[in-house]
Amino acid sequence: MTEKIATIVNGNFTNITETVLGAGFRNERLKVEVSHDYPLGQMLRGAFGYLFMDMNLKIADTYEADNHSVIYFRDAIPHHFKDDGIIVPFIADKRFINYKCEKCGEVLKYASYKTVINKTRINRNIGGVSQMFREEGIVRKNKFRFKNVLNLKETLNKNPEYLVDYMSAIEYVKEFGINLGRGHLKGMGKMVFDDIKYHTITLKDIKKRSEELANKKVLTLRLMSDTIVNHNGTSVGKVDEKILIGSVKTAMKFFHPEWGITGENKLIRNEDSGFINLVNYDTILNRKMSFMDCKITKRQRRISTEDIIPRGSMFKYEISENMPDGFYEGLAILEMCYGIGKRIEFGKGEILIE
């Protein structure tokens, strides 16, 4: 049971310059472009993608449309400025996304300190200011979580050079940092990395966590990041029993070393969704989020829009005693290495099981 499943990179990074992480919409009351509270997984994925290409690394091929991703970037959730605890999202009053420190329990309306930045744009033809505009940004120094997952089932067995490429890029950002967000080519969004550590997840770790989950009759699943789920091509506003089973099966397929050897029907089956009952959930209306995909077209890119279940949503399930052990192993992989729904490599679908 020492089969290596994934390598987890854990650490922190801190912004040392103002950072503007455009959310794609405008606050009409303040007349300002809104910024995200912290860097999302898709932003880190894009920044590392350009780094892979600049370093001429083969792992950049995994970003192409027809190739399977091997790196799953997580949202850079902030640390609480008082006690360094991770700030966990939750739904407040069935209307808002608020945050709660996992250490001290303090509730925060915003995950980081943001303010409105006034800027000017210079027209070189007239030699003066041509435009004044306002945008929201992170201006104080904030400490963010850095976490991503490298799939070792895909790399060690099929493309071992990916592991070397990945480690090379991590060592580069440890030395030189990275810039994120709007104006990153002008020095904005400078991030400095610290305390980067590597941890290998083995099948033994998965089985240990699955035993803990199997002892619970009721499982509460919290979405740590925005999540994209659909059923038969239609977006849905909750993680129901079939979606949960489908996500567990996908996680087993990509990570479990016995998948395809033991046979999927012996590990987890679609009909096992009958052993799960969604008894309660707390969420708010779906939102839309845009993604820019790498795809070979005439324009060389494609911007797509997805409906997301907001982070902080919670779903409570009752599990039957007849549920096979394979479900709990898949659920452990889902929590530790993968996620629910689509675009896991973009940081979507990260979960915490309570």
FITOR-532093 format. One record per residue (C-alpha): residue number from 1; chain; y, x, z; residue in three letters. Coordinates in steps of 0.02 Angstrom, whole numbers. Layout:
BEGIN
rec seq=NUM; mol=A; Y=Y; X=X; Z=Z; type=ALA;
...
REM end
This chain:
BEGIN
rec seq=1; mol=A; Y=0; X=0; Z=0; type=MET;
rec seq=2; mol=A; Y=115; X=149; Z=-27; type=THR;
rec seq=3; mol=A; Y=156; X=99; Z=-206; type=GLU;
rec seq=4; mol=A; Y=340; X=127; Z=-237; type=LYS;
rec seq=5; mol=A; Y=430; X=-30; Z=-294; type=ILE;
rec seq=6; mol=A; Y=616; X=8; Z=-291; type=ALA;
rec seq=7; mol=A; Y=746; X=133; Z=-235; type=THR;
rec seq=8; mol=A; Y=892; X=59; Z=-137; type=ILE;
rec seq=9; mol=A; Y=1057; X=152; Z=-137; type=VAL;
rec seq=10; mol=A; Y=1163; X=110; Z=15; type=ASN;
rec seq=11; mol=A; Y=1335; X=176; Z=57; type=GLY;
rec seq=12; mol=A; Y=1518; X=135; Z=65; type=ASN;
rec seq=13; mol=A; Y=1674; X=159; Z=-39; type=PHE;
rec seq=14; mol=A; Y=1858; X=140; Z=1; type=THR;
rec seq=15; mol=A; Y=2005; X=99; Z=-111; type=ASN;
rec seq=16; mol=A; Y=2143; X=228; Z=-97; type=ILE;
rec seq=17; mol=A; Y=2260; X=147; Z=-224; type=THR;
rec seq=18; mol=A; Y=2309; X=-34; Z=-256; type=GLU;
rec seq=19; mol=A; Y=2170; X=-130; Z=-341; type=THR;
rec seq=20; mol=A; Y=2186; X=-281; Z=-454; type=VAL;
rec seq=21; mol=A; Y=2021; X=-371; Z=-487; type=LEU;
rec seq=22; mol=A; Y=2068; X=-513; Z=-604; type=GLY;
rec seq=23; mol=A; Y=1978; X=-675; Z=-567; type=ALA;
rec seq=24; mol=A; Y=2022; X=-751; Z=-736; type=GLY;
rec seq=25; mol=A; Y=2136; X=-889; Z=-677; type=PHE;
rec seq=26; mol=A; Y=2315; X=-913; Z=-617; type=ARG;
rec seq=27; mol=A; Y=2391; X=-982; Z=-458; type=ASN;
rec seq=28; mol=A; Y=2522; X=-1098; Z=-532; type=GLU;
rec seq=29; mol=A; Y=2609; X=-1128; Z=-366; type=ARG;
rec seq=30; mol=A; Y=2641; X=-942; Z=-339; type=LEU;
rec seq=31; mol=A; Y=2651; X=-905; Z=-526; type=LYS;
rec seq=32; mol=A; Y=2531; X=-760; Z=-507; type=VAL;
rec seq=33; mol=A; Y=2366; X=-700; Z=-580; type=GLU;
rec seq=34; mol=A; Y=2231; X=-715; Z=-447; type=VAL;
rec seq=35; mol=A; Y=2125; X=-565; Z=-394; type=SER;
rec seq=36; mol=A; Y=1951; X=-565; Z=-319; type=HIS;
rec seq=37; mol=A; Y=1939; X=-517; Z=-135; type=ASP;
rec seq=38; mol=A; Y=1820; X=-373; Z=-173; type=TYR;
rec seq=39; mol=A; Y=1733; X=-290; Z=-321; type=PRO;
rec seq=40; mol=A; Y=1592; X=-396; Z=-390; type=LEU;
rec seq=41; mol=A; Y=1428; X=-326; Z=-450; type=GLY;
rec seq=42; mol=A; Y=1475; X=-356; Z=-632; type=GLN;
rec seq=43; mol=A; Y=1629; X=-244; Z=-611; type=MET;
rec seq=44; mol=A; Y=1524; X=-102; Z=-541; type=LEU;
rec seq=45; mol=A; Y=1396; X=-128; Z=-678; type=ARG;
rec seq=46; mol=A; Y=1529; X=-113; Z=-812; type=GLY;
rec seq=47; mol=A; Y=1607; X=42; Z=-734; type=ALA;
rec seq=48; mol=A; Y=1439; X=129; Z=-718; type=PHE;
rec seq=49; mol=A; Y=1394; X=76; Z=-895; type=GLY;
rec seq=50; mol=A; Y=1543; X=170; Z=-965; type=TYR;
rec seq=51; mol=A; Y=1498; X=317; Z=-854; type=LEU;
rec seq=52; mol=A; Y=1320; X=319; Z=-921; type=PHE;
rec seq=53; mol=A; Y=1387; X=322; Z=-1099; type=MET;
rec seq=54; mol=A; Y=1515; X=457; Z=-1062; type=ASP;
rec seq=55; mol=A; Y=1379; X=564; Z=-984; type=MET;
rec seq=56; mol=A; Y=1266; X=529; Z=-1136; type=ASN;
rec seq=57; mol=A; Y=1126; X=464; Z=-1025; type=LEU;
rec seq=58; mol=A; Y=977; X=369; Z=-1096; type=LYS;
rec seq=59; mol=A; Y=987; X=239; Z=-957; type=ILE;
rec seq=60; mol=A; Y=1138; X=167; Z=-1050; type=ALA;
rec seq=61; mol=A; Y=1011; X=91; Z=-1172; type=ASP;
rec seq=62; mol=A; Y=960; X=-34; Z=-1038; type=THR;
rec seq=63; mol=A; Y=1130; X=-119; Z=-1060; type=TYR;
rec seq=64; mol=A; Y=1087; X=-174; Z=-1236; type=GLU;
rec seq=65; mol=A; Y=1053; X=-359; Z=-1261; type=ALA;
rec seq=66; mol=A; Y=866; X=-348; Z=-1299; type=ASP;
rec seq=67; mol=A; Y=823; X=-222; Z=-1163; type=ASN;
rec seq=68; mol=A; Y=772; X=-261; Z=-985; type=HIS;
rec seq=69; mol=A; Y=892; X=-200; Z=-850; type=SER;
rec seq=70; mol=A; Y=824; X=-80; Z=-719; type=VAL;
rec seq=71; mol=A; Y=977; X=-72; Z=-605; type=ILE;
rec seq=72; mol=A; Y=1034; X=-221; Z=-504; type=TYR;
rec seq=73; mol=A; Y=1211; X=-201; Z=-438; type=PHE;
rec seq=74; mol=A; Y=1263; X=-297; Z=-281; type=ARG;
rec seq=75; mol=A; Y=1435; X=-365; Z=-240; type=ASP;
rec seq=76; mol=A; Y=1540; X=-241; Z=-140; type=ALA;
rec seq=77; mol=A; Y=1557; X=-350; Z=15; type=ILE;
rec seq=78; mol=A; Y=1693; X=-283; Z=133; type=PRO;
rec seq=79; mol=A; Y=1668; X=-215; Z=308; type=HIS;
rec seq=80; mol=A; Y=1767; X=-296; Z=449; type=HIS;
rec seq=81; mol=A; Y=1917; X=-187; Z=489; type=PHE;
rec seq=82; mol=A; Y=1892; X=-211; Z=677; type=LYS;
rec seq=83; mol=A; Y=1710; X=-164; Z=705; type=ASP;
rec seq=84; mol=A; Y=1643; X=-111; Z=534; type=ASP;
rec seq=85; mol=A; Y=1525; X=-260; Z=524; type=GLY;
rec seq=86; mol=A; Y=1481; X=-336; Z=356; type=ILE;
rec seq=87; mol=A; Y=1579; X=-494; Z=315; type=ILE;
rec seq=88; mol=A; Y=1459; X=-635; Z=268; type=VAL;
rec seq=89; mol=A; Y=1520; X=-783; Z=161; type=PRO;
rec seq=90; mol=A; Y=1492; X=-963; Z=217; type=PHE;
rec seq=91; mol=A; Y=1550; X=-1137; Z=168; type=ILE;
rec seq=92; mol=A; Y=1684; X=-1207; Z=286; type=ALA;
rec seq=93; mol=A; Y=1720; X=-1394; Z=302; type=ASP;
rec seq=94; mol=A; Y=1622; X=-1423; Z=141; type=LYS;
rec seq=95; mol=A; Y=1777; X=-1368; Z=44; type=ARG;
rec seq=96; mol=A; Y=1812; X=-1182; Z=61; type=PHE;
rec seq=97; mol=A; Y=1726; X=-1013; Z=55; type=ILE;
rec seq=98; mol=A; Y=1765; X=-921; Z=217; type=ASN;
rec seq=99; mol=A; Y=1694; X=-761; Z=290; type=TYR;
rec seq=100; mol=A; Y=1617; X=-717; Z=458; type=LYS;
rec seq=101; mol=A; Y=1589; X=-544; Z=531; type=CYS;
rec seq=102; mol=A; Y=1404; X=-519; Z=568; type=GLU;
rec seq=103; mol=A; Y=1445; X=-414; Z=721; type=LYS;
rec seq=104; mol=A; Y=1587; X=-497; Z=816; type=CYS;
rec seq=105; mol=A; Y=1578; X=-670; Z=736; type=GLY;
rec seq=106; mol=A; Y=1764; X=-677; Z=691; type=GLU;
rec seq=107; mol=A; Y=1800; X=-801; Z=551; type=VAL;
rec seq=108; mol=A; Y=1915; X=-745; Z=411; type=LEU;
rec seq=109; mol=A; Y=1995; X=-846; Z=273; type=LYS;
rec seq=110; mol=A; Y=1999; X=-698; Z=155; type=TYR;
rec seq=111; mol=A; Y=1878; X=-552; Z=145; type=ALA;
rec seq=112; mol=A; Y=2014; X=-422; Z=115; type=SER;
rec seq=113; mol=A; Y=2203; X=-406; Z=128; type=TYR;
rec seq=114; mol=A; Y=2289; X=-457; Z=-34; type=LYS;
rec seq=115; mol=A; Y=2470; X=-481; Z=-80; type=THR;
rec seq=116; mol=A; Y=2577; X=-513; Z=-233; type=VAL;
rec seq=117; mol=A; Y=2629; X=-358; Z=-331; type=ILE;
rec seq=118; mol=A; Y=2788; X=-364; Z=-438; type=ASN;
rec seq=119; mol=A; Y=2778; X=-261; Z=-596; type=LYS;
rec seq=120; mol=A; Y=2879; X=-221; Z=-750; type=THR;
rec seq=121; mol=A; Y=2830; X=-179; Z=-928; type=ARG;
rec seq=122; mol=A; Y=2931; X=-51; Z=-1025; type=ILE;
rec seq=123; mol=A; Y=2970; X=-70; Z=-1210; type=ASN;
rec seq=124; mol=A; Y=2989; X=103; Z=-1285; type=ARG;
rec seq=125; mol=A; Y=3077; X=34; Z=-1438; type=ASN;
rec seq=126; mol=A; Y=3224; X=-31; Z=-1337; type=ILE;
rec seq=127; mol=A; Y=3210; X=98; Z=-1199; type=GLY;
rec seq=128; mol=A; Y=3211; X=-32; Z=-1061; type=GLY;
rec seq=129; mol=A; Y=3117; X=-167; Z=-968; type=VAL;
rec seq=130; mol=A; Y=3044; X=-299; Z=-1083; type=SER;
rec seq=131; mol=A; Y=2948; X=-403; Z=-956; type=GLN;
rec seq=132; mol=A; Y=2931; X=-433; Z=-770; type=MET;
rec seq=133; mol=A; Y=2770; X=-509; Z=-702; type=PHE;
rec seq=134; mol=A; Y=2675; X=-538; Z=-542; type=ARG;
rec seq=135; mol=A; Y=2492; X=-513; Z=-502; type=GLU;
rec seq=136; mol=A; Y=2386; X=-522; Z=-346; type=GLU;
rec seq=137; mol=A; Y=2300; X=-366; Z=-285; type=GLY;
rec seq=138; mol=A; Y=2217; X=-274; Z=-140; type=ILE;
rec seq=139; mol=A; Y=2349; X=-158; Z=-69; type=VAL;
rec seq=140; mol=A; Y=2283; X=-100; Z=99; type=ARG;
rec seq=141; mol=A; Y=2140; X=22; Z=119; type=LYS;
rec seq=142; mol=A; Y=1976; X=-76; Z=130; type=ASN;
rec seq=143; mol=A; Y=1799; X=-17; Z=159; type=LYS;
rec seq=144; mol=A; Y=1669; X=-97; Z=45; type=PHE;
rec seq=145; mol=A; Y=1481; X=-97; Z=42; type=ARG;
rec seq=146; mol=A; Y=1400; X=-2; Z=-101; type=PHE;
rec seq=147; mol=A; Y=1223; X=-61; Z=-136; type=LYS;
rec seq=148; mol=A; Y=1114; X=-68; Z=-289; type=ASN;
rec seq=149; mol=A; Y=929; X=-72; Z=-330; type=VAL;
rec seq=150; mol=A; Y=833; X=34; Z=-456; type=LEU;
rec seq=151; mol=A; Y=670; X=-43; Z=-517; type=ASN;
rec seq=152; mol=A; Y=537; X=93; Z=-499; type=LEU;
rec seq=153; mol=A; Y=400; X=-10; Z=-581; type=LYS;
rec seq=154; mol=A; Y=499; X=0; Z=-743; type=GLU;
rec seq=155; mol=A; Y=561; X=179; Z=-723; type=THR;
rec seq=156; mol=A; Y=417; X=280; Z=-649; type=LEU;
rec seq=157; mol=A; Y=285; X=203; Z=-762; type=ASN;
rec seq=158; mol=A; Y=381; X=182; Z=-924; type=LYS;
rec seq=159; mol=A; Y=544; X=281; Z=-925; type=ASN;
rec seq=160; mol=A; Y=545; X=415; Z=-788; type=PRO;
rec seq=161; mol=A; Y=703; X=492; Z=-860; type=GLU;
rec seq=162; mol=A; Y=800; X=338; Z=-801; type=TYR;
rec seq=163; mol=A; Y=778; X=394; Z=-621; type=LEU;
rec seq=164; mol=A; Y=856; X=564; Z=-658; type=VAL;
rec seq=165; mol=A; Y=999; X=483; Z=-755; type=ASP;
rec seq=166; mol=A; Y=1032; X=362; Z=-614; type=TYR;
rec seq=167; mol=A; Y=1036; X=497; Z=-480; type=MET;
rec seq=168; mol=A; Y=1152; X=602; Z=-589; type=SER;
rec seq=169; mol=A; Y=1278; X=461; Z=-602; type=ALA;
rec seq=170; mol=A; Y=1271; X=429; Z=-414; type=ILE;
rec seq=171; mol=A; Y=1304; X=612; Z=-378; type=GLU;
rec seq=172; mol=A; Y=1451; X=608; Z=-499; type=TYR;
rec seq=173; mol=A; Y=1537; X=462; Z=-412; type=VAL;
rec seq=174; mol=A; Y=1506; X=543; Z=-243; type=LYS;
rec seq=175; mol=A; Y=1603; X=694; Z=-305; type=GLU;
rec seq=176; mol=A; Y=1740; X=614; Z=-410; type=PHE;
rec seq=177; mol=A; Y=1745; X=430; Z=-364; type=GLY;
rec seq=178; mol=A; Y=1771; X=289; Z=-488; type=ILE;
rec seq=179; mol=A; Y=1912; X=172; Z=-543; type=ASN;
rec seq=180; mol=A; Y=1891; X=-16; Z=-549; type=LEU;
rec seq=181; mol=A; Y=1992; X=-164; Z=-609; type=GLY;
rec seq=182; mol=A; Y=2153; X=-184; Z=-707; type=ARG;
rec seq=183; mol=A; Y=2251; X=-25; Z=-737; type=GLY;
rec seq=184; mol=A; Y=2102; X=87; Z=-697; type=HIS;
rec seq=185; mol=A; Y=2155; X=207; Z=-834; type=LEU;
rec seq=186; mol=A; Y=2325; X=225; Z=-749; type=LYS;
rec seq=187; mol=A; Y=2257; X=273; Z=-579; type=GLY;
rec seq=188; mol=A; Y=2241; X=99; Z=-504; type=MET;
rec seq=189; mol=A; Y=2081; X=44; Z=-418; type=GLY;
rec seq=190; mol=A; Y=2030; X=219; Z=-364; type=LYS;
rec seq=191; mol=A; Y=1873; X=212; Z=-255; type=MET;
rec seq=192; mol=A; Y=1808; X=354; Z=-147; type=VAL;
rec seq=193; mol=A; Y=1625; X=350; Z=-98; type=PHE;
rec seq=194; mol=A; Y=1551; X=398; Z=70; type=ASP;
rec seq=195; mol=A; Y=1386; X=401; Z=164; type=ASP;
rec seq=196; mol=A; Y=1274; X=372; Z=12; type=ILE;
rec seq=197; mol=A; Y=1091; X=362; Z=60; type=LYS;
rec seq=198; mol=A; Y=930; X=328; Z=-35; type=TYR;
rec seq=199; mol=A; Y=788; X=220; Z=30; type=HIS;
rec seq=200; mol=A; Y=624; X=185; Z=-59; type=THR;
rec seq=201; mol=A; Y=546; X=13; Z=-43; type=ILE;
rec seq=202; mol=A; Y=355; X=15; Z=-46; type=THR;
rec seq=203; mol=A; Y=225; X=-122; Z=-54; type=LEU;
rec seq=204; mol=A; Y=196; X=-92; Z=133; type=LYS;
rec seq=205; mol=A; Y=378; X=-139; Z=167; type=ASP;
rec seq=206; mol=A; Y=359; X=-296; Z=63; type=ILE;
rec seq=207; mol=A; Y=202; X=-351; Z=155; type=LYS;
rec seq=208; mol=A; Y=284; X=-319; Z=324; type=LYS;
rec seq=209; mol=A; Y=431; X=-430; Z=279; type=ARG;
rec seq=210; mol=A; Y=317; X=-563; Z=204; type=SER;
rec seq=211; mol=A; Y=221; X=-575; Z=368; type=GLU;
rec seq=212; mol=A; Y=385; X=-609; Z=459; type=GLU;
rec seq=213; mol=A; Y=430; X=-745; Z=334; type=LEU;
rec seq=214; mol=A; Y=257; X=-824; Z=343; type=ALA;
rec seq=215; mol=A; Y=280; X=-854; Z=530; type=ASN;
rec seq=216; mol=A; Y=429; X=-968; Z=496; type=LYS;
rec seq=217; mol=A; Y=399; X=-1152; Z=463; type=LYS;
rec seq=218; mol=A; Y=579; X=-1176; Z=408; type=VAL;
rec seq=219; mol=A; Y=670; X=-1050; Z=298; type=LEU;
rec seq=220; mol=A; Y=859; X=-1047; Z=278; type=THR;
rec seq=221; mol=A; Y=921; X=-961; Z=121; type=LEU;
rec seq=222; mol=A; Y=1102; X=-902; Z=113; type=ARG;
rec seq=223; mol=A; Y=1183; X=-852; Z=-52; type=LEU;
rec seq=224; mol=A; Y=1271; X=-685; Z=-23; type=MET;
rec seq=225; mol=A; Y=1342; X=-689; Z=-199; type=SER;
rec seq=226; mol=A; Y=1382; X=-818; Z=-333; type=ASP;
rec seq=227; mol=A; Y=1221; X=-882; Z=-411; type=THR;
rec seq=228; mol=A; Y=1181; X=-947; Z=-586; type=ILE;
rec seq=229; mol=A; Y=1036; X=-1069; Z=-597; type=VAL;
rec seq=230; mol=A; Y=986; X=-1197; Z=-727; type=ASN;
rec seq=231; mol=A; Y=841; X=-1312; Z=-761; type=HIS;
rec seq=232; mol=A; Y=786; X=-1336; Z=-941; type=ASN;
rec seq=233; mol=A; Y=950; X=-1261; Z=-999; type=GLY;
rec seq=234; mol=A; Y=1059; X=-1374; Z=-891; type=THR;
rec seq=235; mol=A; Y=1159; X=-1302; Z=-747; type=SER;
rec seq=236; mol=A; Y=1118; X=-1374; Z=-576; type=VAL;
rec seq=237; mol=A; Y=1213; X=-1368; Z=-413; type=GLY;
rec seq=238; mol=A; Y=1071; X=-1322; Z=-296; type=LYS;
rec seq=239; mol=A; Y=921; X=-1208; Z=-279; type=VAL;
rec seq=240; mol=A; Y=781; X=-1336; Z=-281; type=ASP;
rec seq=241; mol=A; Y=595; X=-1306; Z=-255; type=GLU;
rec seq=242; mol=A; Y=555; X=-1270; Z=-438; type=LYS;
rec seq=243; mol=A; Y=698; X=-1148; Z=-459; type=ILE;
rec seq=244; mol=A; Y=646; X=-1055; Z=-301; type=LEU;
rec seq=245; mol=A; Y=465; X=-1040; Z=-361; type=ILE;
rec seq=246; mol=A; Y=524; X=-984; Z=-533; type=GLY;
rec seq=247; mol=A; Y=634; X=-849; Z=-458; type=SER;
rec seq=248; mol=A; Y=491; X=-790; Z=-346; type=VAL;
rec seq=249; mol=A; Y=376; X=-775; Z=-497; type=LYS;
rec seq=250; mol=A; Y=507; X=-676; Z=-594; type=THR;
rec seq=251; mol=A; Y=531; X=-557; Z=-448; type=ALA;
rec seq=252; mol=A; Y=342; X=-531; Z=-436; type=MET;
rec seq=253; mol=A; Y=331; X=-497; Z=-623; type=LYS;
rec seq=254; mol=A; Y=466; X=-364; Z=-621; type=PHE;
rec seq=255; mol=A; Y=423; X=-277; Z=-457; type=PHE;
rec seq=256; mol=A; Y=250; X=-316; Z=-387; type=HIS;
rec seq=257; mol=A; Y=123; X=-180; Z=-436; type=PRO;
rec seq=258; mol=A; Y=-23; X=-305; Z=-437; type=GLU;
rec seq=259; mol=A; Y=60; X=-427; Z=-557; type=TRP;
rec seq=260; mol=A; Y=-42; X=-433; Z=-716; type=GLY;
rec seq=261; mol=A; Y=-190; X=-350; Z=-630; type=ILE;
rec seq=262; mol=A; Y=-233; X=-482; Z=-501; type=THR;
rec seq=263; mol=A; Y=-166; X=-616; Z=-617; type=GLY;
rec seq=264; mol=A; Y=-13; X=-725; Z=-590; type=GLU;
rec seq=265; mol=A; Y=-113; X=-881; Z=-547; type=ASN;
rec seq=266; mol=A; Y=-192; X=-791; Z=-399; type=LYS;
rec seq=267; mol=A; Y=-25; X=-732; Z=-330; type=LEU;
rec seq=268; mol=A; Y=92; X=-878; Z=-358; type=ILE;
rec seq=269; mol=A; Y=84; X=-1034; Z=-467; type=ARG;
rec seq=270; mol=A; Y=212; X=-1160; Z=-529; type=ASN;
rec seq=271; mol=A; Y=121; X=-1301; Z=-441; type=GLU;
rec seq=272; mol=A; Y=149; X=-1211; Z=-274; type=ASP;
rec seq=273; mol=A; Y=323; X=-1290; Z=-276; type=SER;
rec seq=274; mol=A; Y=234; X=-1442; Z=-204; type=GLY;
rec seq=275; mol=A; Y=214; X=-1345; Z=-41; type=PHE;
rec seq=276; mol=A; Y=404; X=-1327; Z=-23; type=ILE;
rec seq=277; mol=A; Y=526; X=-1462; Z=28; type=ASN;
rec seq=278; mol=A; Y=715; X=-1439; Z=16; type=LEU;
rec seq=279; mol=A; Y=772; X=-1533; Z=172; type=VAL;
rec seq=280; mol=A; Y=957; X=-1490; Z=179; type=ASN;
rec seq=281; mol=A; Y=1091; X=-1388; Z=93; type=TYR;
rec seq=282; mol=A; Y=1276; X=-1348; Z=112; type=ASP;
rec seq=283; mol=A; Y=1376; X=-1302; Z=-42; type=THR;
rec seq=284; mol=A; Y=1531; X=-1350; Z=-141; type=ILE;
rec seq=285; mol=A; Y=1562; X=-1394; Z=-323; type=LEU;
rec seq=286; mol=A; Y=1507; X=-1270; Z=-455; type=ASN;
rec seq=287; mol=A; Y=1637; X=-1153; Z=-529; type=ARG;
rec seq=288; mol=A; Y=1643; X=-1064; Z=-696; type=LYS;
rec seq=289; mol=A; Y=1639; X=-877; Z=-720; type=MET;
rec seq=290; mol=A; Y=1657; X=-774; Z=-878; type=SER;
rec seq=291; mol=A; Y=1550; X=-625; Z=-928; type=PHE;
rec seq=292; mol=A; Y=1569; X=-499; Z=-1068; type=MET;
rec seq=293; mol=A; Y=1397; X=-456; Z=-1137; type=ASP;
rec seq=294; mol=A; Y=1345; X=-307; Z=-1242; type=CYS;
rec seq=295; mol=A; Y=1275; X=-380; Z=-1401; type=LYS;
rec seq=296; mol=A; Y=1272; X=-318; Z=-1580; type=ILE;
rec seq=297; mol=A; Y=1384; X=-438; Z=-1676; type=THR;
rec seq=298; mol=A; Y=1526; X=-421; Z=-1800; type=LYS;
rec seq=299; mol=A; Y=1648; X=-414; Z=-1655; type=ARG;
rec seq=300; mol=A; Y=1531; X=-299; Z=-1555; type=GLN;
rec seq=301; mol=A; Y=1549; X=-407; Z=-1401; type=ARG;
rec seq=302; mol=A; Y=1528; X=-583; Z=-1336; type=ARG;
rec seq=303; mol=A; Y=1616; X=-671; Z=-1193; type=ILE;
rec seq=304; mol=A; Y=1511; X=-808; Z=-1115; type=SER;
rec seq=305; mol=A; Y=1546; X=-932; Z=-975; type=THR;
rec seq=306; mol=A; Y=1421; X=-984; Z=-841; type=GLU;
rec seq=307; mol=A; Y=1421; X=-1117; Z=-705; type=ASP;
rec seq=308; mol=A; Y=1393; X=-1038; Z=-535; type=ILE;
rec seq=309; mol=A; Y=1342; X=-1099; Z=-363; type=ILE;
rec seq=310; mol=A; Y=1473; X=-1020; Z=-248; type=PRO;
rec seq=311; mol=A; Y=1426; X=-883; Z=-126; type=ARG;
rec seq=312; mol=A; Y=1406; X=-939; Z=53; type=GLY;
rec seq=313; mol=A; Y=1302; X=-1091; Z=5; type=SER;
rec seq=314; mol=A; Y=1149; X=-1122; Z=114; type=MET;
rec seq=315; mol=A; Y=982; X=-1206; Z=77; type=PHE;
rec seq=316; mol=A; Y=851; X=-1254; Z=207; type=LYS;
rec seq=317; mol=A; Y=667; X=-1274; Z=161; type=TYR;
rec seq=318; mol=A; Y=511; X=-1332; Z=250; type=GLU;
rec seq=319; mol=A; Y=356; X=-1234; Z=197; type=ILE;
rec seq=320; mol=A; Y=181; X=-1306; Z=203; type=SER;
rec seq=321; mol=A; Y=40; X=-1211; Z=288; type=GLU;
rec seq=322; mol=A; Y=-54; X=-1217; Z=122; type=ASN;
rec seq=323; mol=A; Y=72; X=-1101; Z=38; type=MET;
rec seq=324; mol=A; Y=-21; X=-945; Z=-27; type=PRO;
rec seq=325; mol=A; Y=22; X=-772; Z=40; type=ASP;
rec seq=326; mol=A; Y=83; X=-720; Z=-132; type=GLY;
rec seq=327; mol=A; Y=234; X=-834; Z=-111; type=PHE;
rec seq=328; mol=A; Y=293; X=-741; Z=43; type=TYR;
rec seq=329; mol=A; Y=271; X=-572; Z=-42; type=GLU;
rec seq=330; mol=A; Y=373; X=-634; Z=-188; type=GLY;
rec seq=331; mol=A; Y=504; X=-705; Z=-70; type=LEU;
rec seq=332; mol=A; Y=516; X=-535; Z=17; type=ALA;
rec seq=333; mol=A; Y=543; X=-450; Z=-152; type=ILE;
rec seq=334; mol=A; Y=671; X=-584; Z=-196; type=LEU;
rec seq=335; mol=A; Y=771; X=-543; Z=-39; type=GLU;
rec seq=336; mol=A; Y=753; X=-354; Z=-35; type=MET;
rec seq=337; mol=A; Y=756; X=-307; Z=-220; type=CYS;
rec seq=338; mol=A; Y=797; X=-450; Z=-337; type=TYR;
rec seq=339; mol=A; Y=883; X=-620; Z=-324; type=GLY;
rec seq=340; mol=A; Y=887; X=-800; Z=-381; type=ILE;
rec seq=341; mol=A; Y=931; X=-863; Z=-554; type=GLY;
rec seq=342; mol=A; Y=1011; X=-771; Z=-699; type=LYS;
rec seq=343; mol=A; Y=1112; X=-610; Z=-715; type=ARG;
rec seq=344; mol=A; Y=1039; X=-525; Z=-562; type=ILE;
rec seq=345; mol=A; Y=1091; X=-357; Z=-635; type=GLU;
rec seq=346; mol=A; Y=1272; X=-419; Z=-628; type=PHE;
rec seq=347; mol=A; Y=1261; X=-445; Z=-440; type=GLY;
rec seq=348; mol=A; Y=1224; X=-631; Z=-449; type=LYS;
rec seq=349; mol=A; Y=1092; X=-720; Z=-346; type=GLY;
rec seq=350; mol=A; Y=1084; X=-603; Z=-195; type=GLU;
rec seq=351; mol=A; Y=1008; X=-694; Z=-46; type=ILE;
rec seq=352; mol=A; Y=984; X=-675; Z=141; type=LEU;
rec seq=353; mol=A; Y=840; X=-769; Z=223; type=ILE;
rec seq=354; mol=A; Y=874; X=-823; Z=401; type=GLU;
REM end
